[in-house]
Every structure is written in structure tokens, then in C-alpha cells.
Amino acid sequence: MKDLSVEELFKLKDPIIIDIRSPIEYKDGAIPGAINIPLFSNEERQEVGTIYKHEGQAAAKWRAMELVSPKIPDMLQKIKSYSKDRELVIHCWRGGMRSKAVVTFLEFAGIYAWRLVGGYKAYRHYILEEIPAAIPNQAVVLHGLTGVGKTEILKILKTKGYPILDLEEMAGHRGSIFGTVGLGEGNNQKTFDSLLFKGLQDLQGADYFIVEAESKRIGKAVQPEKLMDVKFKGINLYIHTPLEQRVKHLVSEYVRPFEKEAWYYEKISLGMERVIKRIKDAELKSQLSEALIKRNYQAMIPILLEYYYDPRYDHAKLEYQREFIDIFAKDYQDAADQVATKLEQLSFQPVLV
């Protein structure tokens, strides 16, 4: 049996990682890119755990064998389908019986795979230790009122070879009350940490990174202290685009793709309840409520921007220590071009082309 440490895992070139934990374990947190081929279903894992607790290890092992035995041929066939000219790595939660059993069966079938020592638990411990040291010491931070398209600017800069961290994508959340519209439930802390570590790996060789200004908490995820500290000391670029353009962008991002979905009205209504509670002006509350009832989402957006989101933004700027460089643009594409020009003037060159 070939054992592989987490440190060695990251030295392999493009391995196939097979996560044999139950679907609920995999959903709770996984190595990015890992393929879930579970040894037990969620219910089977719970059953074996209950037997272990009440009847002991021997009884639990026997029941596990009964559950797994019929599945072995199909499971090995699925794993075999991925093992083409790439290193194969098998892991479970702690690198224990599940991964040992599967690797052994694979070897009997003539398929040679690594077993990740310590499993997902060791992987998570490793990345949490490594993340602070992997963060470059210089940040360029993109600021701007809601709707200027900071995330789109980051994506454009990435295509130009600039080192970026898209924290909203890692969190599966746009960082606002309506931040999960069209994105599902948002990522938990384990998933965020894994994606952040992978993002930092992709930046290896860069002595700076470009990132969007975000609160410490983005949806369900919290950014590490080191990352926040580097951002607060970074170069600040403040993006300005016209209000009409911001409304147009938000309609295209939050409304048009989803407004006909069955879940949309209820989700927006729940968010609006939270917003309306925080607005003191009775007339504004009435306008927003009326627009919501009529499902006139486009009419709601400028009100939300001018009287809810925009006034809150200046306070968030106070945590950043350096002066702000203003960039006035007609839209996010224009802003991205101007940011690239400004970065060159500041001696920040693309590094990942």
C-alpha cells in the first residue's frame, strides 16, 4: 500500500483525488476537485456508527462488511474509469479503515493508488496552518458602491494575467442581504478555506494580489485575520460608475436571469423584510413595499442603492489605512481597462500570463 502525506499530495501533478466519504461528509467540506465515490451512503454511515457506539467495534466492522461487499465491483469500476495516466489518490475522513480497504481492493484489481495519510482531517489541518504564510504581503483593493461591477473587474484582470483572489466566488456569496440569489446556499467555512488555499496556490510567485473590498464575514465564511490585515494596509482603488449603469448591471445580475423562477419572489421578499426594518423613512418603506408587491424589481434597485446601500459604504472605508485613488468609468469594462493602466503606473505588472 502506497501512503502519501498531505505535503506530498500538493507536489503531485494534477492527481485524481477520490473522496470515499459519505455524501453528507463530502458536502460539509472537500478537497477542491475531489470526486465523491462514497463507500457508505449517509444512512449506512449512521447505522454503522450507531452499532459501533452501542455494540462495539467488532459488530460495526461486520455490518460494514455486509453493506460494502455487494458494492465493491461497481465502486472499483467507477474509480478505474478515472485512473487514466494520472496519479490516483484515495482518502476518507482520517485515512483509516475506509481508505485502507478501498486501496487494498484496488490493488487486488491491479489498480495502484495512493492512500492519503490522515485523510481529509489532515488536509484541513494542513491548509489552516499554511494559509497565513501563503498570503502575499501586498494587496491592491478594489472599492466601489454596490453595482459598479468589482467582481467583473477582477475576472477581466485575471484574463490579463493579474493575480486575483475572488473571495465572493470562494464564499458562494456576494456579500449582501441578497448575496445568494442564484448561487444556492453559499459555501460554509470549510469550503471557503479550501478554495482560498487553492486560490493562494494559484498565486505562487506573485508578490501582490488584487482583491475586492469585503467585510470580514462573507455569507457563512469568515476571512482570516492575516488576509484582513494585508487588505487594510493595501493600495486602494475606488471605482465610480454612473447610477444608471449600476442599476443596469444589478438588473442583469440579480433580476433578469432568475425573476421567473418559482423561488425568486419569496427569496427577494425575505431580503426586503430585513431591509425595510432598517429604513426609518415611512415614504421609502411604502415605495419599496409597493414595488415588491408589483414585482417591479427594477424600480426597487435605485431606491435601495441611494437610501440603503450607498450611505453604509463610507463607514466601511474607514478601516483602510491608505489614501484612495479614484477611477471614474462608464462601466465595469472601462473600469477594468483603467485599473490595468493604473496598476502599470504603480509598477504592478501581470505575473500569471
Disulfide bonds with the S-S distance in Angstrom:
none
